[in-house]
């Protein structure tokens, strides 16, 4: 019998809306039924009664936690109250906690010491049960899916079945109600994905102009490279290029998981290529060497790559000490293939020569 599980998704709301959407999307794509406070109205009943009834009817409970404890009732947040209630009812719980090393907007972090302490204690409580740690929404999507599958196997539940496999009219009506909820959520997810695509258009890209700043030294090429005679050092200059060219230059190098300094060096080569020939001619017989991108311009490119969703900064799991490296996203790979992959040429049929 093909079961559908009802899964209650809990979190603080305003700071984790996108993260909730990713977990809800994963649940829907697995063919199950997500439930959360944004999906139904409390009606005439008190909010907490509605929450408890929804948890009572759920097969699993998922809680997403970042850096806010949430609104409280009698000193306890709704999120922790929901978690404790699910435990008391024997509902299998899954914790999804953001890694401490992940950078997070300061306006979405609790500042009050009392809130911080309560959040730490709540996280410690969650860690006693099934828990996964995530770095970004894409990672959360994957970790959430895997955690749910593990929970399905370890703690099988009654679940819901298609209406034509049961005779109870009340059960049939409940399934129809839940199907309607799924339709609504699919529509909401479609709107969210469309909005995400529209937002990416708000950032500079393509043939839009990009101004880069950098530095170079002027040296005498006739002196030894080990005892180079400098004519000028740290000369500031600027070049103009396009975001299309910057991104096309940067993405292939990110496939090798460079550090930030390595990517900055790579972009320095692009900067050098953009220096006008007249500059080199003017400085003869001296040569321009040690061309590098300014920190300001590197940070501009860095933010643009992150904003467009082409790359992300992740922890290098192979390093002995904590080290951050660049990694291409799926969008970045697609963009790189579109820019650099060679298109197929029309292949002519093999000609059959007449026998002599």
C-alpha positions as CSV (number, residue, x, y, z in Angstrom):
1,X,0.0,0.0,0.0
2,X,1.5,3.4,-1.1
3,X,1.6,5.6,2.1
4,X,1.8,9.3,2.2
5,X,3.2,10.7,5.5
6,X,2.1,14.0,7.0
7,X,5.2,15.9,8.2
8,X,5.0,19.0,10.4
9,X,7.6,21.6,9.6
10,X,8.5,23.9,12.5
11,X,10.9,26.9,12.8
12,X,11.0,30.6,13.5
13,X,9.3,32.2,10.5
14,X,10.5,35.5,9.1
15,X,14.2,34.6,9.3
16,X,13.8,31.1,7.8
17,X,11.1,31.4,5.2
18,X,13.4,30.4,2.3
19,X,14.8,27.5,4.3
20,X,11.2,26.3,5.2
21,X,10.3,26.5,1.5
22,X,13.2,24.2,0.6
23,X,12.3,21.6,3.2
24,X,8.6,21.8,2.1
25,X,9.7,21.4,-1.5
26,X,11.7,18.3,-0.6
27,X,8.7,16.8,1.2
28,X,6.4,17.5,-1.8
29,X,8.9,16.0,-4.2
30,X,9.1,12.9,-2.1
31,X,5.4,12.5,-2.5
32,X,4.4,13.4,1.1
33,X,2.4,16.0,2.9
34,X,4.0,19.1,4.6
35,X,2.1,20.9,7.3
36,X,3.0,24.2,9.0
37,X,1.4,27.2,10.5
38,X,1.6,29.2,7.2
39,X,-0.6,26.6,5.5
40,X,-3.8,27.0,7.4
41,X,-5.8,29.5,9.4
42,X,-6.4,29.1,13.1
43,X,-10.0,30.0,12.7
44,X,-11.9,30.5,15.9
45,X,-9.7,28.1,17.9
46,X,-6.7,29.3,19.9
47,X,-3.4,29.1,18.0
48,X,-1.8,26.5,20.3
49,X,-4.8,24.2,20.1
50,X,-4.5,24.3,16.3
51,X,-0.8,23.5,16.4
52,X,-1.3,20.6,18.8
53,X,-4.0,19.1,16.6
54,X,-1.8,19.4,13.5
55,X,1.1,17.6,15.4
56,X,-1.3,14.9,16.6
57,X,-2.2,14.2,13.0
58,X,1.4,14.2,11.7
59,X,3.6,11.2,11.3
60,X,6.9,13.1,11.6
61,X,8.1,16.4,12.9
62,X,11.0,18.5,11.4
63,X,12.4,21.5,13.1
64,X,14.8,24.0,11.4
65,X,17.0,26.2,13.6
66,X,19.3,29.0,12.9
67,X,20.1,32.0,15.2
68,X,16.7,33.1,16.5
69,X,14.9,31.6,19.5
70,X,11.5,32.9,18.4
71,X,8.5,34.5,20.0
72,X,7.7,33.2,23.5
73,X,4.8,32.2,25.6
74,X,5.5,32.1,29.4
75,X,9.2,32.1,28.7
76,X,9.3,29.3,26.1
77,X,9.3,29.8,22.3
78,X,6.5,28.4,20.1
79,X,9.2,26.4,18.3
80,X,10.4,24.7,21.4
81,X,6.9,24.1,22.7
82,X,6.1,22.4,19.4
83,X,9.2,20.3,19.6
84,X,8.5,19.2,23.2
85,X,4.8,18.4,22.4
86,X,5.9,16.2,19.4
87,X,8.3,14.3,21.7
88,X,5.5,13.9,24.3
89,X,3.2,12.4,21.7
90,X,5.9,10.0,20.4
91,X,6.2,11.7,17.0
92,X,9.6,11.0,15.5
93,X,11.5,14.3,15.4
94,X,14.2,15.5,13.0
95,X,16.5,18.5,13.8
96,X,18.1,20.6,11.0
97,X,20.5,23.1,12.6
98,X,22.6,25.6,10.7
99,X,26.4,25.1,11.1
100,X,28.0,27.6,13.5
101,X,30.7,28.5,10.9
102,X,28.1,29.7,8.3
103,X,28.0,33.5,8.0
104,X,24.5,34.8,8.8
105,X,22.9,38.3,8.5
106,X,23.4,40.1,11.7
107,X,19.7,41.4,11.7
108,X,18.6,37.7,11.8
109,X,20.6,36.9,15.0
110,X,19.4,37.2,18.5
111,X,21.3,39.8,20.5
112,X,19.8,39.5,23.9
113,X,21.8,37.3,26.2
114,X,18.7,35.6,27.6
115,X,17.5,34.6,24.2
116,X,21.0,33.4,23.2
117,X,21.2,31.1,26.2
118,X,17.7,29.7,25.6
119,X,18.6,29.0,22.0
120,X,21.8,27.2,23.0
121,X,19.9,25.0,25.4
122,X,17.2,24.3,22.8
123,X,19.9,23.3,20.2
124,X,21.5,21.0,22.8
125,X,18.1,19.4,23.4
126,X,17.6,18.8,19.6
127,X,21.1,17.2,19.3
128,X,20.0,14.4,21.6
129,X,17.8,13.1,18.8
130,X,18.2,12.7,15.1
131,X,19.9,15.9,13.8
132,X,21.8,17.1,10.7
133,X,23.8,20.3,10.2
134,X,23.4,22.4,7.0
135,X,25.3,25.2,5.3
136,X,22.9,26.8,2.8
137,X,19.4,26.2,1.3
138,X,20.7,23.7,-1.3
139,X,22.5,21.7,1.4
140,X,19.4,21.9,3.6
141,X,17.3,20.5,0.8
142,X,19.6,17.5,0.5
143,X,20.2,16.9,4.3
144,X,16.4,17.2,5.0
145,X,15.6,14.6,2.3
146,X,18.2,12.2,3.6
147,X,17.1,12.6,7.2
148,X,13.5,12.0,6.4
149,X,14.3,8.8,4.5
150,X,16.3,7.5,7.4
151,X,13.5,8.3,9.8
152,X,11.0,6.6,7.5
153,X,13.1,3.4,7.6
154,X,13.9,3.6,11.4
155,X,10.5,4.7,12.6
156,X,7.8,3.5,10.1
157,X,4.4,5.2,10.8
158,X,0.8,4.6,9.9
159,X,0.6,7.3,7.3
160,X,-2.2,8.0,4.8
161,X,-3.4,6.0,1.9
162,X,-5.4,6.7,-1.2
163,X,-9.2,7.0,-0.8
164,X,-10.0,4.0,-3.0
165,X,-8.2,1.7,-0.6
166,X,-10.3,2.5,2.4
167,X,-14.0,2.4,3.1
168,X,-14.2,4.8,5.9
169,X,-15.9,8.0,4.5
170,X,-14.3,10.2,7.1
171,X,-10.8,9.0,6.2
172,X,-11.6,9.6,2.5
173,X,-12.7,13.2,3.2
174,X,-9.5,13.8,5.2
175,X,-7.3,12.6,2.3
176,X,-9.2,14.8,-0.1
177,X,-8.6,17.7,2.2
178,X,-4.9,16.9,2.4
179,X,-4.6,16.6,-1.4
180,X,-6.1,20.1,-1.7
181,X,-3.4,21.3,0.7
182,X,-0.7,19.7,-1.6
183,X,-2.2,21.5,-4.6
184,X,-2.0,24.8,-2.7
185,X,1.6,24.2,-1.7
186,X,2.7,23.2,-5.2
187,X,1.2,26.5,-6.4
188,X,3.0,28.4,-3.7
189,X,6.3,26.7,-4.5
190,X,5.9,27.6,-8.2
191,X,5.4,31.2,-7.3
192,X,8.5,31.1,-5.0
193,X,10.7,29.6,-7.7
194,X,9.5,32.2,-10.2
195,X,10.2,35.0,-7.7
196,X,13.7,33.6,-7.2
197,X,14.4,33.7,-10.9
198,X,13.1,37.3,-11.2
199,X,15.2,38.4,-8.3
200,X,18.4,37.2,-10.1
201,X,17.6,39.7,-12.9
202,X,18.1,42.5,-10.4
203,X,21.8,42.0,-10.3
204,X,24.3,43.2,-12.9
205,X,25.4,40.5,-15.3
206,X,25.8,39.8,-19.1
207,X,27.2,42.7,-21.1
208,X,26.7,45.3,-18.3
209,X,29.8,47.3,-17.5
210,X,32.1,46.4,-14.6
211,X,34.9,48.7,-13.4
212,X,37.8,46.9,-11.7
213,X,40.6,48.5,-9.7
214,X,44.0,47.1,-9.2
215,X,47.7,47.7,-8.6
216,X,51.0,47.1,-10.5
217,X,54.7,47.6,-10.1
218,X,57.1,49.0,-12.7
219,X,60.5,47.3,-12.8
220,X,63.7,47.3,-14.8
221,X,63.7,44.0,-16.8
222,X,67.4,44.0,-17.1
223,X,68.0,43.4,-13.4
224,X,67.9,40.0,-11.7
225,X,64.5,38.7,-10.8
226,X,65.8,38.1,-7.3
227,X,67.1,41.6,-7.0
228,X,64.5,43.5,-9.1
229,X,65.1,47.2,-9.4
230,X,61.7,49.0,-8.9
231,X,61.0,52.2,-10.7
232,X,57.5,52.4,-9.2
233,X,55.5,50.3,-6.7
234,X,51.8,49.9,-6.0
235,X,50.6,52.0,-8.9
236,X,46.8,52.2,-8.8
237,X,44.8,51.9,-12.0
238,X,41.4,50.8,-13.2
239,X,40.1,48.9,-16.2
240,X,36.6,48.5,-17.7
241,X,35.2,45.1,-18.7
242,X,31.8,43.3,-18.6
243,X,30.3,41.0,-16.1
244,X,29.9,38.4,-18.8
245,X,33.7,38.4,-19.3
246,X,34.5,38.3,-15.6
247,X,32.1,35.4,-15.0
248,X,33.4,33.5,-18.0
249,X,37.0,34.0,-16.8
250,X,36.2,33.0,-13.2
251,X,33.9,30.0,-13.4
252,X,36.4,27.5,-15.0
253,X,39.0,28.2,-12.3
254,X,36.4,27.5,-9.6
255,X,36.0,23.9,-10.8
256,X,39.3,23.2,-9.0
257,X,38.0,24.5,-5.7
258,X,40.4,27.5,-5.2
259,X,40.9,29.4,-2.0
260,X,39.8,33.1,-2.0
261,X,43.4,34.2,-2.6
262,X,43.8,31.8,-5.6
263,X,40.6,33.1,-7.2
264,X,41.8,36.7,-6.6
265,X,45.1,35.8,-8.4
266,X,43.2,34.4,-11.3
267,X,41.1,37.5,-11.6
268,X,44.4,39.5,-11.4
269,X,45.4,37.8,-14.7
270,X,42.2,39.1,-16.3
271,X,43.0,42.5,-14.9
272,X,46.5,42.4,-16.5
273,X,45.0,41.4,-19.9
274,X,42.8,44.4,-19.8
275,X,45.6,46.9,-19.2
276,X,45.8,49.1,-22.4
277,X,48.8,48.5,-24.7
278,X,49.5,52.2,-24.5
279,X,50.4,51.9,-20.9
280,X,53.1,49.3,-21.6
281,X,54.4,51.4,-24.5
282,X,54.6,54.5,-22.3
283,X,56.7,52.8,-19.7
284,X,59.3,51.3,-22.0
285,X,62.0,50.2,-21.4
286,X,60.6,49.3,-18.0
287,X,58.0,46.6,-17.6
288,X,54.7,46.2,-15.8
289,X,54.9,43.4,-13.3
290,X,53.0,42.0,-10.2
291,X,49.6,43.1,-11.5
292,X,46.9,42.3,-8.9
293,X,43.3,43.0,-8.3
294,X,42.4,45.3,-5.4
295,X,40.7,43.9,-2.4
296,X,37.7,46.2,-3.0
297,X,37.2,44.9,-6.6
298,X,37.8,41.3,-5.5
299,X,35.0,41.6,-2.9
300,X,32.7,43.2,-5.6
301,X,33.2,40.2,-7.9
302,X,32.9,37.8,-4.9
303,X,29.5,39.3,-3.9
304,X,28.3,39.2,-7.5
305,X,29.2,35.5,-7.9
306,X,27.3,34.7,-4.7
307,X,24.3,36.9,-5.5
308,X,23.9,35.4,-9.0
309,X,24.1,31.9,-7.5
310,X,26.9,30.8,-9.7
311,X,29.3,29.9,-6.8
312,X,29.4,29.5,-3.0
313,X,32.0,29.5,-0.3
314,X,32.3,26.2,1.6
315,X,34.5,24.6,4.2
316,X,37.4,22.5,2.8
317,X,36.8,19.1,4.4
318,X,40.2,17.9,3.4
319,X,42.1,20.6,5.2
320,X,43.6,19.9,8.7
321,X,42.6,23.4,9.8
322,X,39.4,25.3,8.9
323,X,39.8,26.6,5.3
324,X,37.2,28.2,3.1
325,X,37.2,27.4,-0.6
326,X,35.1,28.2,-3.6
327,X,32.6,25.7,-5.1
328,X,30.5,25.9,-8.3
329,X,26.7,25.6,-7.9
330,X,24.5,23.8,-10.4
331,X,23.7,27.2,-11.9
332,X,27.4,28.0,-12.2
333,X,28.1,24.7,-14.0
334,X,25.2,25.4,-16.4
335,X,26.5,28.9,-17.1
336,X,30.1,27.6,-17.6
337,X,28.9,25.0,-20.1
338,X,26.8,27.5,-22.0
339,X,29.8,29.9,-22.2
340,X,32.7,27.5,-22.9
341,X,31.5,24.1,-24.1
342,X,32.0,23.5,-27.8
343,X,28.7,23.0,-29.7
344,X,28.3,19.9,-31.8
345,X,29.0,20.4,-35.5
346,X,26.9,18.8,-38.2
347,X,28.4,15.4,-38.9
348,X,28.3,14.5,-42.6
349,X,27.4,11.0,-43.6
350,X,30.3,8.7,-44.6
351,X,30.7,8.7,-48.4
352,X,30.7,5.3,-50.0
353,X,33.2,5.2,-52.8
354,X,32.5,3.1,-55.9
355,X,34.5,-0.2,-56.2
356,X,37.3,-0.1,-58.7
